[in-house]
Amino acid sequence: MLAVGLLMMAAVACSTAEPASCPNDLPASCPSPAPTFSADVAPLIQNHCAGCHSPDGGNPMLLLVSYDTITGSTGRTASMIETQVANCRMPPQEQPPLTSQDKRTILGWIVCGAKND
């Protein structure tokens, strides 16, 4: 019985459920004009993500410091960013949140193919 209780507590503690007030800011298609990496997305990543996702940050295993580290060789990193941002999991709750416009910019850039400009 104790083991079941501990498992249930662990499941709740590790829950990745999206916050109750997470708006759906994921565009259905590429917005026009398409957000650009250098002018639109890079400053948002620098201001909201790179503090933790850098060599000296709290999560240096996932670097978000350049176009190459953000998109990754397989595109998986951009896909992970899409999931985390769309579901209001990042930035973490103790950090200032992205505005809906900031989220739409990052997500729109990914939906448009995460191109480098």
ROSE-4610 file (N, C-alpha, C; in Angstrom, 1 decimal, always signed):
// ROSE-4610
residu = [M/M/M/L/L/L/A/A/A/V/V/V/G/G/G/L/L/L/L/L/L/M/M/M/M/M/M/A/A/A/A/A/A/V/V/V/A/A/A/C/C/C/S/S/S/T/T/T/A/A/A/E/E/E/P/P/P/A/A/A/S/S/S/C/C/C/P/P/P/N/N/N/D/D/D/L/L/L/P/P/P/A/A/A/S/S/S/C/C/C/P/P/P/S/S/S/P/P/P/A/A/A/P/P/P/T/T/T/F/F/F/S/S/S/A/A/A/D/D/D/V/V/V/A/A/A/P/P/P/L/L/L/I/I/I/Q/Q/Q/N/N/N/H/H/H/C/C/C/A/A/A/G/G/G/C/C/C/H/H/H/S/S/S/P/P/P/D/D/D/G/G/G/G/G/G/N/N/N/P/P/P/M/M/M/L/L/L/L/L/L/L/L/L/V/V/V/S/S/S/Y/Y/Y/D/D/D/T/T/T/I/I/I/T/T/T/G/G/G/S/S/S/T/T/T/G/G/G/R/R/R/T/T/T/A/A/A/S/S/S/M/M/M/I/I/I/E/E/E/T/T/T/Q/Q/Q/V/V/V/A/A/A/N/N/N/C/C/C/R/R/R/M/M/M/P/P/P/P/P/P/Q/Q/Q/E/E/E/Q/Q/Q/P/P/P/P/P/P/L/L/L/T/T/T/S/S/S/Q/Q/Q/D/D/D/K/K/K/R/R/R/T/T/T/I/I/I/L/L/L/G/G/G/W/W/W/I/I/I/V/V/V/C/C/C/G/G/G/A/A/A/K/K/K/N/N/N/D/D/D]
num = [1/1/1/2/2/2/3/3/3/4/4/4/5/5/5/6/6/6/7/7/7/8/8/8/9/9/9/10/10/10/11/11/11/12/12/12/13/13/13/14/14/14/15/15/15/16/16/16/17/17/17/18/18/18/19/19/19/20/20/20/21/21/21/22/22/22/23/23/23/24/24/24/25/25/25/26/26/26/27/27/27/28/28/28/29/29/29/30/30/30/31/31/31/32/32/32/33/33/33/34/34/34/35/35/35/36/36/36/37/37/37/38/38/38/39/39/39/40/40/40/41/41/41/42/42/42/43/43/43/44/44/44/45/45/45/46/46/46/47/47/47/48/48/48/49/49/49/50/50/50/51/51/51/52/52/52/53/53/53/54/54/54/55/55/55/56/56/56/57/57/57/58/58/58/59/59/59/60/60/60/61/61/61/62/62/62/63/63/63/64/64/64/65/65/65/66/66/66/67/67/67/68/68/68/69/69/69/70/70/70/71/71/71/72/72/72/73/73/73/74/74/74/75/75/75/76/76/76/77/77/77/78/78/78/79/79/79/80/80/80/81/81/81/82/82/82/83/83/83/84/84/84/85/85/85/86/86/86/87/87/87/88/88/88/89/89/89/90/90/90/91/91/91/92/92/92/93/93/93/94/94/94/95/95/95/96/96/96/97/97/97/98/98/98/99/99/99/100/100/100/101/101/101/102/102/102/103/103/103/104/104/104/105/105/105/106/106/106/107/107/107/108/108/108/109/109/109/110/110/110/111/111/111/112/112/112/113/113/113/114/114/114/115/115/115/116/116/116/117/117/117]
x = [+0.8/+0.0/+0.9/+1.9/+2.9/+3.5/+3.8/+4.5/+3.5/+2.2/+1.2/+1.1/+1.1/+1.0/+2.2/+3.4/+4.6/+4.6/+4.2/+4.1/+3.1/+2.0/+1.0/+1.6/+2.3/+3.0/+4.0/+4.8/+5.8/+5.2/+4.1/+3.4/+2.9/+2.4/+1.9/+3.1/+4.2/+5.3/+6.0/+5.9/+6.6/+5.6/+4.4/+3.4/+3.8/+3.6/+3.9/+2.7/+1.6/+0.3/+0.5/-0.2/-0.1/-0.9/-0.5/-1.2/-2.6/-3.5/-4.9/-5.2/-4.5/-4.8/-3.8/-3.6/-2.6/-3.4/-3.3/-4.1/-3.4/-4.2/-3.7/-3.2/-1.8/-1.2/-0.5/-0.7/-0.1/-0.8/-0.2/-0.9/-1.2/-2.3/-2.7/-1.9/-1.3/-0.5/+0.5/+1.5/+2.5/+1.9/+2.2/+1.7/+2.4/+1.7/+2.2/+2.2/+3.4/+4.7/+5.2/+6.1/+6.6/+7.7/+7.6/+8.7/+10.1/+11.0/+12.4/+13.2/+14.2/+15.0/+15.8/+16.5/+17.4/+16.7/+15.6/+14.9/+13.9/+13.2/+12.0/+12.3/+12.8/+12.9/+14.2/+15.3/+16.6/+16.5/+16.0/+15.9/+15.0/+13.9/+13.0/+13.7/+14.4/+15.2/+16.2/+16.9/+18.0/+17.4/+16.3/+15.7/+15.0/+14.4/+13.6/+14.1/+15.1/+15.6/+17.0/+17.9/+19.3/+19.9/+19.2/+19.7/+19.9/+19.0/+19.1/+19.7/+19.4/+19.8/+21.1/+22.1/+23.5/+24.5/+25.8/+26.8/+26.9/+26.6/+26.6/+25.3/+24.2/+22.9/+22.5/+21.3/+20.7/+20.5/+20.4/+20.2/+21.1/+22.4/+23.4/+23.4/+22.6/+22.5/+21.6/+20.8/+20.0/+20.3/+21.2/+21.7/+20.8/+20.4/+19.6/+20.3/+21.4/+22.3/+22.6/+22.2/+22.4/+21.4/+21.3/+20.4/+20.7/+21.9/+22.3/+21.9/+22.0/+21.7/+20.1/+19.5/+18.0/+17.3/+17.8/+17.1/+17.7/+18.9/+19.5/+19.6/+20.5/+20.7/+19.5/+18.6/+17.5/+16.2/+16.2/+15.0/+14.3/+14.8/+14.1/+14.1/+15.1/+15.1/+14.0/+13.8/+12.7/+11.4/+11.2/+10.0/+9.7/+10.8/+10.7/+10.3/+10.9/+10.5/+9.1/+8.6/+7.2/+6.3/+6.6/+5.8/+5.8/+7.0/+7.1/+6.5/+6.6/+6.1/+4.6/+4.1/+2.7/+1.9/+2.5/+1.8/+2.1/+2.7/+3.0/+3.9/+4.8/+5.7/+7.0/+7.3/+8.5/+8.1/+8.7/+9.7/+9.0/+9.8/+9.2/+8.5/+7.6/+6.7/+7.4/+8.6/+9.3/+10.0/+9.9/+10.5/+9.4/+9.7/+8.6/+8.1/+6.8/+6.2/+6.3/+6.2/+6.1/+4.8/+4.7/+3.4/+2.8/+1.5/+0.8/+1.5/+1.8/+2.5/+3.8/+4.6/+5.9/+5.8/+4.8/+4.6/+4.2/+3.3/+2.9/+4.1/+5.0/+6.2/+7.0/+7.4/+8.2/+7.5/+6.3/+5.6/+5.3/+5.0/+4.9/+6.1/+7.3/+8.5/+8.8/+8.4/+8.6/+7.6/+6.4/+5.4/+5.8/+6.5/+7.0/+8.2/+8.7/+9.9/+11.2/+11.1/+12.3/+13.5/+13.3/+14.3/+15.3/+16.5/+17.6/+17.6/+17.7/+17.7/+19.0]
y = [-1.2/+0.0/+1.3/+1.2/+2.4/+2.6/+1.5/+1.6/+2.2/+1.9/+2.5/+4.0/+4.4/+5.8/+6.6/+6.0/+6.6/+6.8/+5.8/+5.8/+6.9/+7.1/+8.1/+9.5/+9.6/+10.9/+11.3/+10.3/+10.5/+10.9/+10.3/+10.6/+12.0/+12.5/+13.9/+14.8/+14.5/+15.4/+15.5/+14.5/+14.5/+14.9/+15.3/+15.6/+16.7/+16.5/+17.6/+18.1/+18.1/+18.6/+20.1/+20.6/+22.0/+22.8/+24.0/+24.9/+25.1/+25.3/+25.4/+26.6/+27.6/+28.8/+29.0/+27.9/+28.0/+28.2/+29.4/+29.7/+28.9/+28.6/+27.9/+29.0/+29.3/+30.3/+29.6/+28.4/+27.7/+28.0/+28.7/+29.0/+27.7/+27.7/+26.6/+26.5/+27.7/+27.7/+28.8/+28.9/+29.9/+31.3/+32.1/+33.5/+34.3/+35.4/+36.3/+37.7/+38.3/+37.8/+36.8/+35.9/+34.9/+35.5/+35.1/+35.6/+35.2/+36.1/+35.7/+35.3/+34.5/+34.1/+35.3/+36.0/+37.0/+38.2/+38.6/+39.8/+39.5/+38.4/+38.1/+37.1/+35.9/+34.8/+34.8/+35.1/+35.1/+36.0/+37.2/+38.1/+37.5/+36.8/+36.2/+35.0/+34.2/+33.0/+33.6/+34.6/+35.2/+35.7/+36.4/+37.0/+36.0/+34.9/+34.0/+32.6/+32.2/+30.8/+30.6/+31.5/+31.3/+31.4/+32.1/+32.1/+30.8/+29.9/+28.5/+27.5/+27.8/+26.9/+27.4/+27.5/+28.0/+27.2/+27.3/+26.5/+26.8/+28.0/+28.4/+28.4/+28.0/+28.0/+26.8/+26.7/+25.6/+24.4/+24.5/+23.3/+23.3/+23.1/+23.2/+22.0/+21.0/+19.8/+20.2/+21.2/+21.6/+23.1/+23.3/+24.7/+25.4/+26.6/+27.4/+28.8/+28.7/+29.9/+30.4/+29.6/+29.9/+29.2/+29.6/+29.0/+27.5/+27.1/+25.7/+24.9/+25.4/+24.7/+24.7/+25.7/+25.8/+24.9/+24.8/+23.9/+22.5/+22.3/+20.9/+20.3/+19.3/+18.7/+17.9/+17.5/+16.7/+17.5/+18.7/+19.5/+19.1/+18.2/+17.8/+18.9/+19.7/+20.8/+21.8/+22.2/+23.1/+22.5/+21.2/+20.5/+20.4/+20.2/+20.3/+21.6/+22.7/+24.0/+24.3/+23.8/+24.0/+23.4/+22.2/+21.5/+22.2/+22.6/+23.2/+24.6/+25.4/+26.7/+26.7/+25.8/+25.7/+25.3/+24.4/+23.9/+24.6/+25.8/+26.7/+26.0/+25.1/+24.5/+25.2/+26.1/+26.9/+28.3/+29.3/+29.2/+28.7/+28.2/+27.6/+28.7/+28.3/+29.2/+30.2/+30.0/+30.9/+32.0/+31.9/+32.9/+33.7/+34.9/+35.7/+35.0/+34.9/+34.2/+34.9/+34.1/+34.7/+35.3/+36.5/+37.0/+36.1/+36.3/+35.5/+35.9/+37.2/+37.6/+36.9/+36.9/+36.2/+34.7/+34.1/+32.7/+32.5/+33.4/+33.2/+33.5/+34.3/+34.6/+33.4/+32.8/+31.6/+30.4/+30.2/+29.1/+29.3/+30.5/+30.8/+30.5/+30.9/+30.7/+29.2/+28.4/+26.9/+26.3/+26.8/+26.3/+26.7/+27.8/+28.2/+27.5/+26.6/+25.8/+26.1/+27.0/+27.3/+27.7/+28.6/+28.9/+29.9/+29.8/+30.8/+31.9/+33.1/+34.2/+34.9]
z = [+0.0/+0.0/+0.0/+0.8/+0.8/-0.6/-1.2/-2.6/-3.6/-3.5/-4.4/-4.1/-2.9/-2.5/-3.0/-2.9/-3.3/-4.8/-5.5/-7.0/-7.4/-6.7/-7.1/-6.8/-5.7/-5.4/-6.5/-6.9/-7.9/-9.2/-9.6/-10.8/-10.8/-9.7/-9.6/-9.6/-8.9/-8.9/-10.2/-11.1/-12.4/-13.5/-13.1/-14.1/-15.1/-16.3/-17.3/-17.9/-17.1/-17.6/-17.8/-18.9/-19.2/-18.1/-17.9/-16.9/-17.3/-16.3/-16.6/-17.5/-17.5/-18.3/-19.5/-20.2/-21.3/-22.6/-23.2/-24.4/-25.6/-26.6/-27.8/-28.7/-28.7/-29.5/-30.8/-31.0/-32.1/-33.4/-34.3/-35.6/-36.4/-37.1/-37.9/-39.2/-39.6/-40.8/-40.6/-41.5/-41.5/-41.6/-40.6/-40.6/-41.7/-42.1/-43.1/-42.6/-42.5/-42.9/-41.9/-42.4/-41.5/-40.6/-39.3/-38.4/-38.9/-38.7/-39.0/-37.8/-38.0/-36.9/-36.2/-37.0/-36.5/-35.9/-36.5/-36.0/-35.0/-35.1/-34.3/-33.2/-33.6/-32.7/-31.8/-32.4/-31.6/-30.4/-30.5/-29.2/-28.2/-28.6/-27.6/-26.9/-27.7/-27.1/-26.2/-26.6/-25.7/-24.4/-24.5/-23.3/-22.4/-22.9/-22.2/-22.0/-22.8/-22.7/-22.4/-23.0/-23.0/-21.6/-20.7/-19.3/-18.7/-18.9/-18.4/-19.4/-20.7/-21.8/-22.4/-21.6/-22.1/-21.3/-21.7/-21.0/-19.5/-19.1/-17.7/-17.0/-17.7/-17.2/-16.4/-16.0/-15.3/-16.1/-17.4/-18.2/-19.4/-19.2/-20.3/-21.2/-20.9/-21.8/-23.0/-22.9/-24.1/-24.3/-25.2/-25.5/-26.5/-26.2/-27.0/-27.2/-27.8/-27.9/-29.3/-30.3/-31.7/-32.6/-33.8/-34.8/-34.8/-34.9/-35.0/-33.7/-32.6/-31.4/-31.2/-31.7/-31.5/-32.5/-33.7/-34.7/-34.6/-34.2/-34.1/-35.4/-35.5/-36.8/-37.4/-36.5/-36.9/-36.8/-36.3/-36.1/-34.9/-34.1/-32.9/-31.8/-31.7/-30.7/-31.0/-32.3/-32.6/-32.3/-32.5/-32.2/-30.7/-29.9/-28.5/-28.0/-28.6/-28.2/-28.5/-29.7/-30.0/-29.0/-28.6/-27.6/-26.3/-25.8/-24.5/-24.5/-25.5/-25.6/-25.8/-26.7/-27.0/-25.8/-25.0/-23.8/-22.5/-22.6/-21.5/-20.4/-20.9/-20.0/-19.8/-20.8/-20.8/-21.2/-20.7/-19.6/-18.3/-17.4/-16.1/-15.4/-14.5/-13.8/-13.0/-12.5/-11.7/-12.5/-13.9/-14.8/-15.4/-15.9/-16.5/-17.7/-17.9/-19.0/-20.3/-21.4/-22.7/-22.9/-23.6/-23.9/-25.0/-25.2/-26.3/-27.7/-27.9/-29.1/-29.2/-28.1/-28.2/-28.5/-27.9/-28.2/-29.7/-30.2/-31.6/-32.5/-32.1/-33.0/-33.0/-31.9/-31.9/-32.5/-32.2/-32.8/-34.3/-34.7/-36.1/-36.9/-36.3/-37.0/-37.2/-36.2/-36.3/-37.3/-37.3/-38.2/-39.7/-39.8/-41.2/-41.6/-40.8/-41.2/-40.4/-39.5/-38.6/-39.5/-40.5/-41.4/-40.8/-41.2/-40.9/-41.9/-41.4/-42.4/-42.3]
